[in-house]
Amino acid sequence: MRVGKLTIILLLLGFTRTSLAAPPDACKLLAPGDVQAVLGNGFAPVPNIVKASDYSVCTYIRGAGEVAGIMVLGGSPTAIAALRGRAKMLGSKATPVAGLGEGAFRVAMGNTAGVWFGKGEWQVNAEIKGGSASMHEQVQKLAKLVLSRLP
């Protein structure tokens, strides 16, 4: 019996897809009540029109420009290894942050405050855009909530 290249590729893709666990639902990790408790009222969920099997996103918006959200994706091979790689790529823009586990760091770019952190196989990016000067403190509060809920 002869197996074609396409069959082998499809088999490999099938094994790869079934061996990867789907990421946790980002909107269960960061609920509307969490965002409002930390950032105030008026944030509404943004419908997620992109469905992916390898990452999960949850976004909330208030008014014309304030946005808060998270993205959950797998680490390679672990969250800590992936975080170290990301921090290295960002260089001086990545500042280590305490209280969010090993490898966690924050990034500030323009009017966006973000923090990368993880647990087990999952790495998470939490961001707030368009808020006040205390955004780093606020995004870290949101991140701590999410970290406590990560499997």
Rosetta constraint file for C-alpha pairs under 8 A:
AtomPair CA 3 CA 7 HARMONIC 6.39 0.50
AtomPair CA 3 CA 8 HARMONIC 7.05 0.50
AtomPair CA 4 CA 8 HARMONIC 6.53 0.50
AtomPair CA 5 CA 9 HARMONIC 6.21 0.50
AtomPair CA 6 CA 10 HARMONIC 6.10 0.50
AtomPair CA 7 CA 11 HARMONIC 6.10 0.50
AtomPair CA 8 CA 12 HARMONIC 6.16 0.50
AtomPair CA 9 CA 13 HARMONIC 6.13 0.50
AtomPair CA 10 CA 14 HARMONIC 6.03 0.50
AtomPair CA 11 CA 15 HARMONIC 6.22 0.50
AtomPair CA 12 CA 16 HARMONIC 6.09 0.50
AtomPair CA 13 CA 17 HARMONIC 6.03 0.50
AtomPair CA 14 CA 18 HARMONIC 6.20 0.50
AtomPair CA 15 CA 19 HARMONIC 6.07 0.50
AtomPair CA 16 CA 20 HARMONIC 6.49 0.50
AtomPair CA 22 CA 53 HARMONIC 5.81 0.50
AtomPair CA 22 CA 54 HARMONIC 6.12 0.50
AtomPair CA 22 CA 55 HARMONIC 7.48 0.50
AtomPair CA 23 CA 53 HARMONIC 7.40 0.50
AtomPair CA 23 CA 54 HARMONIC 6.40 0.50
AtomPair CA 23 CA 55 HARMONIC 5.78 0.50
AtomPair CA 23 CA 56 HARMONIC 6.22 0.50
AtomPair CA 23 CA 72 HARMONIC 6.57 0.50
AtomPair CA 23 CA 73 HARMONIC 6.24 0.50
AtomPair CA 23 CA 74 HARMONIC 7.00 0.50
AtomPair CA 23 CA 122 HARMONIC 7.44 0.50
AtomPair CA 24 CA 28 HARMONIC 7.82 0.50
AtomPair CA 24 CA 29 HARMONIC 7.65 0.50
AtomPair CA 24 CA 56 HARMONIC 6.96 0.50
AtomPair CA 24 CA 72 HARMONIC 7.24 0.50
AtomPair CA 24 CA 150 HARMONIC 7.56 0.50
AtomPair CA 24 CA 151 HARMONIC 7.84 0.50
AtomPair CA 25 CA 29 HARMONIC 6.63 0.50
AtomPair CA 25 CA 56 HARMONIC 5.97 0.50
AtomPair CA 25 CA 57 HARMONIC 7.70 0.50
AtomPair CA 26 CA 30 HARMONIC 6.20 0.50
AtomPair CA 26 CA 56 HARMONIC 5.46 0.50
AtomPair CA 26 CA 57 HARMONIC 5.42 0.50
AtomPair CA 26 CA 58 HARMONIC 5.30 0.50
AtomPair CA 26 CA 70 HARMONIC 6.65 0.50
AtomPair CA 26 CA 71 HARMONIC 6.66 0.50
AtomPair CA 26 CA 72 HARMONIC 6.34 0.50
AtomPair CA 27 CA 31 HARMONIC 5.54 0.50
AtomPair CA 27 CA 57 HARMONIC 7.30 0.50
AtomPair CA 27 CA 58 HARMONIC 5.11 0.50
AtomPair CA 29 CA 145 HARMONIC 7.68 0.50
AtomPair CA 29 CA 146 HARMONIC 5.18 0.50
AtomPair CA 29 CA 149 HARMONIC 5.93 0.50
AtomPair CA 29 CA 150 HARMONIC 7.09 0.50
AtomPair CA 30 CA 34 HARMONIC 6.23 0.50
AtomPair CA 30 CA 35 HARMONIC 7.20 0.50
AtomPair CA 30 CA 58 HARMONIC 7.44 0.50
AtomPair CA 30 CA 69 HARMONIC 7.91 0.50
AtomPair CA 30 CA 70 HARMONIC 7.58 0.50
AtomPair CA 30 CA 142 HARMONIC 7.57 0.50
AtomPair CA 30 CA 145 HARMONIC 7.40 0.50
AtomPair CA 30 CA 146 HARMONIC 6.01 0.50
AtomPair CA 31 CA 35 HARMONIC 6.72 0.50
AtomPair CA 32 CA 36 HARMONIC 6.27 0.50
AtomPair CA 32 CA 43 HARMONIC 7.33 0.50
AtomPair CA 32 CA 44 HARMONIC 7.20 0.50
AtomPair CA 32 CA 45 HARMONIC 7.06 0.50
AtomPair CA 32 CA 60 HARMONIC 7.63 0.50
AtomPair CA 33 CA 37 HARMONIC 5.96 0.50
AtomPair CA 34 CA 38 HARMONIC 6.38 0.50
AtomPair CA 34 CA 142 HARMONIC 7.20 0.50
AtomPair CA 34 CA 145 HARMONIC 7.86 0.50
AtomPair CA 35 CA 39 HARMONIC 5.72 0.50
AtomPair CA 35 CA 40 HARMONIC 7.23 0.50
AtomPair CA 35 CA 43 HARMONIC 7.22 0.50
AtomPair CA 35 CA 60 HARMONIC 7.88 0.50
AtomPair CA 35 CA 68 HARMONIC 7.54 0.50
AtomPair CA 35 CA 142 HARMONIC 7.15 0.50
AtomPair CA 36 CA 40 HARMONIC 4.41 0.50
AtomPair CA 36 CA 41 HARMONIC 4.93 0.50
AtomPair CA 36 CA 42 HARMONIC 7.27 0.50
AtomPair CA 36 CA 43 HARMONIC 6.52 0.50
AtomPair CA 37 CA 41 HARMONIC 7.64 0.50
AtomPair CA 38 CA 138 HARMONIC 6.43 0.50
AtomPair CA 38 CA 141 HARMONIC 7.16 0.50
AtomPair CA 38 CA 142 HARMONIC 7.09 0.50
AtomPair CA 39 CA 138 HARMONIC 7.13 0.50
AtomPair CA 42 CA 62 HARMONIC 5.57 0.50
AtomPair CA 42 CA 63 HARMONIC 7.73 0.50
AtomPair CA 43 CA 60 HARMONIC 5.68 0.50
AtomPair CA 43 CA 61 HARMONIC 5.09 0.50
AtomPair CA 43 CA 62 HARMONIC 4.50 0.50
AtomPair CA 43 CA 63 HARMONIC 7.96 0.50
AtomPair CA 44 CA 60 HARMONIC 5.20 0.50
AtomPair CA 44 CA 61 HARMONIC 5.44 0.50
AtomPair CA 44 CA 62 HARMONIC 6.44 0.50
AtomPair CA 45 CA 58 HARMONIC 7.63 0.50
AtomPair CA 45 CA 59 HARMONIC 5.91 0.50
AtomPair CA 45 CA 60 HARMONIC 4.32 0.50
AtomPair CA 45 CA 61 HARMONIC 6.49 0.50
AtomPair CA 46 CA 58 HARMONIC 7.56 0.50
AtomPair CA 46 CA 59 HARMONIC 5.50 0.50
AtomPair CA 46 CA 60 HARMONIC 5.51 0.50
AtomPair CA 46 CA 61 HARMONIC 6.74 0.50
AtomPair CA 47 CA 59 HARMONIC 7.91 0.50
AtomPair CA 48 CA 57 HARMONIC 7.29 0.50
AtomPair CA 48 CA 58 HARMONIC 7.13 0.50
AtomPair CA 48 CA 59 HARMONIC 7.87 0.50
AtomPair CA 51 CA 56 HARMONIC 7.76 0.50
AtomPair CA 52 CA 56 HARMONIC 6.89 0.50
AtomPair CA 54 CA 73 HARMONIC 6.30 0.50
AtomPair CA 54 CA 74 HARMONIC 7.07 0.50
AtomPair CA 55 CA 71 HARMONIC 6.92 0.50
AtomPair CA 55 CA 72 HARMONIC 5.49 0.50
AtomPair CA 55 CA 73 HARMONIC 4.46 0.50
AtomPair CA 55 CA 74 HARMONIC 7.17 0.50
AtomPair CA 56 CA 71 HARMONIC 5.64 0.50
AtomPair CA 56 CA 72 HARMONIC 5.14 0.50
AtomPair CA 56 CA 73 HARMONIC 6.65 0.50
AtomPair CA 57 CA 69 HARMONIC 7.39 0.50
AtomPair CA 57 CA 70 HARMONIC 5.77 0.50
AtomPair CA 57 CA 71 HARMONIC 4.41 0.50
AtomPair CA 57 CA 72 HARMONIC 6.43 0.50
AtomPair CA 58 CA 69 HARMONIC 5.42 0.50
AtomPair CA 58 CA 70 HARMONIC 5.51 0.50
AtomPair CA 58 CA 71 HARMONIC 6.61 0.50
AtomPair CA 59 CA 67 HARMONIC 7.06 0.50
AtomPair CA 59 CA 68 HARMONIC 5.84 0.50
AtomPair CA 59 CA 69 HARMONIC 4.18 0.50
AtomPair CA 59 CA 70 HARMONIC 6.63 0.50
AtomPair CA 60 CA 67 HARMONIC 5.72 0.50
AtomPair CA 60 CA 68 HARMONIC 5.23 0.50
AtomPair CA 60 CA 69 HARMONIC 5.96 0.50
AtomPair CA 61 CA 65 HARMONIC 7.30 0.50
AtomPair CA 61 CA 66 HARMONIC 5.69 0.50
AtomPair CA 61 CA 67 HARMONIC 4.48 0.50
AtomPair CA 61 CA 68 HARMONIC 6.43 0.50
AtomPair CA 62 CA 66 HARMONIC 5.17 0.50
AtomPair CA 62 CA 67 HARMONIC 6.45 0.50
AtomPair CA 65 CA 129 HARMONIC 7.41 0.50
AtomPair CA 65 CA 130 HARMONIC 5.75 0.50
AtomPair CA 66 CA 128 HARMONIC 7.32 0.50
AtomPair CA 66 CA 129 HARMONIC 5.55 0.50
AtomPair CA 66 CA 130 HARMONIC 4.65 0.50
AtomPair CA 66 CA 131 HARMONIC 5.92 0.50
AtomPair CA 67 CA 127 HARMONIC 7.90 0.50
AtomPair CA 67 CA 128 HARMONIC 5.64 0.50
AtomPair CA 67 CA 129 HARMONIC 5.08 0.50
AtomPair CA 67 CA 130 HARMONIC 6.71 0.50
AtomPair CA 68 CA 126 HARMONIC 7.59 0.50
AtomPair CA 68 CA 127 HARMONIC 5.64 0.50
AtomPair CA 68 CA 128 HARMONIC 4.39 0.50
AtomPair CA 68 CA 129 HARMONIC 6.43 0.50
AtomPair CA 69 CA 126 HARMONIC 5.77 0.50
AtomPair CA 69 CA 127 HARMONIC 5.57 0.50
AtomPair CA 69 CA 128 HARMONIC 6.74 0.50
AtomPair CA 70 CA 124 HARMONIC 6.69 0.50
AtomPair CA 70 CA 125 HARMONIC 5.43 0.50
AtomPair CA 70 CA 126 HARMONIC 4.33 0.50
AtomPair CA 70 CA 127 HARMONIC 6.37 0.50
AtomPair CA 71 CA 124 HARMONIC 5.60 0.50
AtomPair CA 71 CA 125 HARMONIC 5.28 0.50
AtomPair CA 71 CA 126 HARMONIC 6.70 0.50
AtomPair CA 72 CA 122 HARMONIC 6.60 0.50
AtomPair CA 72 CA 123 HARMONIC 5.89 0.50
AtomPair CA 72 CA 124 HARMONIC 4.57 0.50
AtomPair CA 72 CA 125 HARMONIC 6.73 0.50
AtomPair CA 73 CA 122 HARMONIC 5.71 0.50
AtomPair CA 73 CA 123 HARMONIC 5.52 0.50
AtomPair CA 73 CA 124 HARMONIC 6.42 0.50
AtomPair CA 74 CA 78 HARMONIC 7.50 0.50
AtomPair CA 74 CA 79 HARMONIC 6.86 0.50
AtomPair CA 74 CA 121 HARMONIC 5.61 0.50
AtomPair CA 74 CA 122 HARMONIC 4.64 0.50
AtomPair CA 74 CA 123 HARMONIC 5.89 0.50
AtomPair CA 75 CA 79 HARMONIC 4.11 0.50
AtomPair CA 75 CA 80 HARMONIC 7.34 0.50
AtomPair CA 75 CA 81 HARMONIC 7.04 0.50
AtomPair CA 75 CA 82 HARMONIC 5.18 0.50
AtomPair CA 75 CA 83 HARMONIC 7.82 0.50
AtomPair CA 75 CA 121 HARMONIC 5.22 0.50
AtomPair CA 75 CA 122 HARMONIC 5.51 0.50
AtomPair CA 75 CA 123 HARMONIC 5.73 0.50
AtomPair CA 76 CA 81 HARMONIC 6.45 0.50
AtomPair CA 76 CA 82 HARMONIC 5.42 0.50
AtomPair CA 76 CA 121 HARMONIC 7.68 0.50
AtomPair CA 77 CA 81 HARMONIC 6.57 0.50
AtomPair CA 77 CA 82 HARMONIC 7.19 0.50
AtomPair CA 77 CA 121 HARMONIC 7.22 0.50
AtomPair CA 78 CA 82 HARMONIC 6.32 0.50
AtomPair CA 78 CA 120 HARMONIC 6.20 0.50
AtomPair CA 78 CA 121 HARMONIC 4.72 0.50
AtomPair CA 78 CA 122 HARMONIC 7.22 0.50
AtomPair CA 79 CA 83 HARMONIC 6.01 0.50
AtomPair CA 79 CA 117 HARMONIC 7.75 0.50
AtomPair CA 79 CA 118 HARMONIC 5.29 0.50
AtomPair CA 79 CA 119 HARMONIC 6.01 0.50
AtomPair CA 79 CA 120 HARMONIC 5.94 0.50
AtomPair CA 79 CA 121 HARMONIC 5.04 0.50
AtomPair CA 79 CA 122 HARMONIC 5.30 0.50
AtomPair CA 79 CA 123 HARMONIC 4.93 0.50
AtomPair CA 80 CA 84 HARMONIC 6.21 0.50
AtomPair CA 80 CA 102 HARMONIC 6.54 0.50
AtomPair CA 80 CA 103 HARMONIC 5.58 0.50
AtomPair CA 80 CA 118 HARMONIC 6.68 0.50
AtomPair CA 80 CA 119 HARMONIC 7.48 0.50
AtomPair CA 80 CA 120 HARMONIC 7.83 0.50
AtomPair CA 80 CA 123 HARMONIC 7.83 0.50
AtomPair CA 81 CA 85 HARMONIC 6.38 0.50
AtomPair CA 82 CA 86 HARMONIC 6.26 0.50
AtomPair CA 82 CA 123 HARMONIC 7.54 0.50
AtomPair CA 83 CA 87 HARMONIC 6.09 0.50
AtomPair CA 83 CA 103 HARMONIC 5.66 0.50
AtomPair CA 83 CA 104 HARMONIC 6.83 0.50
AtomPair CA 83 CA 116 HARMONIC 7.08 0.50
AtomPair CA 83 CA 117 HARMONIC 6.96 0.50
AtomPair CA 83 CA 118 HARMONIC 7.64 0.50
AtomPair CA 83 CA 123 HARMONIC 7.27 0.50
AtomPair CA 84 CA 88 HARMONIC 6.14 0.50
AtomPair CA 84 CA 103 HARMONIC 5.88 0.50
AtomPair CA 85 CA 89 HARMONIC 6.33 0.50
AtomPair CA 86 CA 90 HARMONIC 6.29 0.50
AtomPair CA 87 CA 91 HARMONIC 6.11 0.50
AtomPair CA 87 CA 94 HARMONIC 5.54 0.50
AtomPair CA 87 CA 105 HARMONIC 7.19 0.50
AtomPair CA 88 CA 94 HARMONIC 7.97 0.50
AtomPair CA 90 CA 94 HARMONIC 5.74 0.50
AtomPair CA 93 CA 107 HARMONIC 5.83 0.50
AtomPair CA 93 CA 108 HARMONIC 7.11 0.50
AtomPair CA 94 CA 105 HARMONIC 5.83 0.50
AtomPair CA 94 CA 106 HARMONIC 5.67 0.50
AtomPair CA 94 CA 107 HARMONIC 5.19 0.50
AtomPair CA 95 CA 105 HARMONIC 5.19 0.50
AtomPair CA 95 CA 106 HARMONIC 5.24 0.50
AtomPair CA 95 CA 107 HARMONIC 6.53 0.50
AtomPair CA 96 CA 103 HARMONIC 7.26 0.50
AtomPair CA 96 CA 104 HARMONIC 6.00 0.50
AtomPair CA 96 CA 105 HARMONIC 4.13 0.50
AtomPair CA 96 CA 106 HARMONIC 6.34 0.50
AtomPair CA 97 CA 104 HARMONIC 5.69 0.50
AtomPair CA 97 CA 105 HARMONIC 4.85 0.50
AtomPair CA 97 CA 106 HARMONIC 6.25 0.50
AtomPair CA 98 CA 104 HARMONIC 7.27 0.50
AtomPair CA 99 CA 144 HARMONIC 7.72 0.50
AtomPair CA 100 CA 104 HARMONIC 5.84 0.50
AtomPair CA 100 CA 117 HARMONIC 6.14 0.50
AtomPair CA 100 CA 118 HARMONIC 7.68 0.50
AtomPair CA 100 CA 143 HARMONIC 7.40 0.50
AtomPair CA 100 CA 144 HARMONIC 6.43 0.50
AtomPair CA 100 CA 147 HARMONIC 7.17 0.50
AtomPair CA 101 CA 117 HARMONIC 6.78 0.50
AtomPair CA 101 CA 118 HARMONIC 6.99 0.50
AtomPair CA 101 CA 119 HARMONIC 7.49 0.50
AtomPair CA 102 CA 117 HARMONIC 7.80 0.50
AtomPair CA 102 CA 118 HARMONIC 7.98 0.50
AtomPair CA 103 CA 117 HARMONIC 6.74 0.50
AtomPair CA 103 CA 118 HARMONIC 7.92 0.50
AtomPair CA 104 CA 115 HARMONIC 7.22 0.50
AtomPair CA 104 CA 116 HARMONIC 5.53 0.50
AtomPair CA 104 CA 117 HARMONIC 4.36 0.50
AtomPair CA 104 CA 118 HARMONIC 7.13 0.50
AtomPair CA 105 CA 115 HARMONIC 5.68 0.50
AtomPair CA 105 CA 116 HARMONIC 5.47 0.50
AtomPair CA 105 CA 117 HARMONIC 6.74 0.50
AtomPair CA 106 CA 113 HARMONIC 7.44 0.50
AtomPair CA 106 CA 114 HARMONIC 5.59 0.50
AtomPair CA 106 CA 115 HARMONIC 4.10 0.50
AtomPair CA 106 CA 116 HARMONIC 6.21 0.50
AtomPair CA 106 CA 136 HARMONIC 7.86 0.50
AtomPair CA 107 CA 113 HARMONIC 6.09 0.50
AtomPair CA 107 CA 114 HARMONIC 5.12 0.50
AtomPair CA 107 CA 115 HARMONIC 6.02 0.50
AtomPair CA 108 CA 112 HARMONIC 5.85 0.50
AtomPair CA 108 CA 113 HARMONIC 4.72 0.50
AtomPair CA 108 CA 114 HARMONIC 6.23 0.50
AtomPair CA 109 CA 113 HARMONIC 6.70 0.50
AtomPair CA 111 CA 129 HARMONIC 5.74 0.50
AtomPair CA 111 CA 130 HARMONIC 5.39 0.50
AtomPair CA 111 CA 131 HARMONIC 7.23 0.50
AtomPair CA 112 CA 127 HARMONIC 6.80 0.50
AtomPair CA 112 CA 128 HARMONIC 5.70 0.50
AtomPair CA 112 CA 129 HARMONIC 4.25 0.50
AtomPair CA 112 CA 130 HARMONIC 6.42 0.50
AtomPair CA 112 CA 131 HARMONIC 7.92 0.50
AtomPair CA 113 CA 127 HARMONIC 5.63 0.50
AtomPair CA 113 CA 128 HARMONIC 5.42 0.50
AtomPair CA 113 CA 129 HARMONIC 6.45 0.50
AtomPair CA 113 CA 135 HARMONIC 5.96 0.50
AtomPair CA 113 CA 136 HARMONIC 5.72 0.50
AtomPair CA 113 CA 139 HARMONIC 6.94 0.50
AtomPair CA 114 CA 125 HARMONIC 6.81 0.50
AtomPair CA 114 CA 126 HARMONIC 5.54 0.50
AtomPair CA 114 CA 127 HARMONIC 4.18 0.50
AtomPair CA 114 CA 128 HARMONIC 6.46 0.50
AtomPair CA 114 CA 136 HARMONIC 7.29 0.50
AtomPair CA 114 CA 139 HARMONIC 6.65 0.50
AtomPair CA 115 CA 125 HARMONIC 5.75 0.50
AtomPair CA 115 CA 126 HARMONIC 5.42 0.50
AtomPair CA 115 CA 127 HARMONIC 6.54 0.50
AtomPair CA 115 CA 139 HARMONIC 6.98 0.50
AtomPair CA 115 CA 140 HARMONIC 6.93 0.50
AtomPair CA 115 CA 143 HARMONIC 7.43 0.50
AtomPair CA 116 CA 123 HARMONIC 7.13 0.50
AtomPair CA 116 CA 124 HARMONIC 5.64 0.50
AtomPair CA 116 CA 125 HARMONIC 4.56 0.50
AtomPair CA 116 CA 126 HARMONIC 6.56 0.50
AtomPair CA 117 CA 123 HARMONIC 5.75 0.50
AtomPair CA 117 CA 124 HARMONIC 5.42 0.50
AtomPair CA 117 CA 125 HARMONIC 6.71 0.50
AtomPair CA 117 CA 143 HARMONIC 7.80 0.50
AtomPair CA 117 CA 147 HARMONIC 7.89 0.50
AtomPair CA 118 CA 122 HARMONIC 5.50 0.50
AtomPair CA 118 CA 123 HARMONIC 4.05 0.50
AtomPair CA 118 CA 124 HARMONIC 5.63 0.50
AtomPair CA 118 CA 147 HARMONIC 7.07 0.50
AtomPair CA 119 CA 123 HARMONIC 6.51 0.50
AtomPair CA 119 CA 147 HARMONIC 7.20 0.50
AtomPair CA 119 CA 150 HARMONIC 6.82 0.50
AtomPair CA 119 CA 151 HARMONIC 7.66 0.50
AtomPair CA 120 CA 151 HARMONIC 7.71 0.50
AtomPair CA 122 CA 150 HARMONIC 7.74 0.50
AtomPair CA 126 CA 139 HARMONIC 6.60 0.50
AtomPair CA 126 CA 142 HARMONIC 7.49 0.50
AtomPair CA 126 CA 143 HARMONIC 6.24 0.50
AtomPair CA 127 CA 139 HARMONIC 6.29 0.50
AtomPair CA 128 CA 135 HARMONIC 6.74 0.50
AtomPair CA 128 CA 139 HARMONIC 6.30 0.50
AtomPair CA 131 CA 135 HARMONIC 6.30 0.50
AtomPair CA 134 CA 138 HARMONIC 6.47 0.50
AtomPair CA 135 CA 139 HARMONIC 5.92 0.50
AtomPair CA 136 CA 140 HARMONIC 6.17 0.50
AtomPair CA 137 CA 141 HARMONIC 6.38 0.50
AtomPair CA 138 CA 142 HARMONIC 6.43 0.50
AtomPair CA 139 CA 143 HARMONIC 6.08 0.50
AtomPair CA 140 CA 144 HARMONIC 6.15 0.50
AtomPair CA 141 CA 145 HARMONIC 6.56 0.50
AtomPair CA 142 CA 146 HARMONIC 6.41 0.50
AtomPair CA 143 CA 147 HARMONIC 5.99 0.50
AtomPair CA 144 CA 148 HARMONIC 6.21 0.50
AtomPair CA 145 CA 149 HARMONIC 6.70 0.50
AtomPair CA 146 CA 150 HARMONIC 6.32 0.50
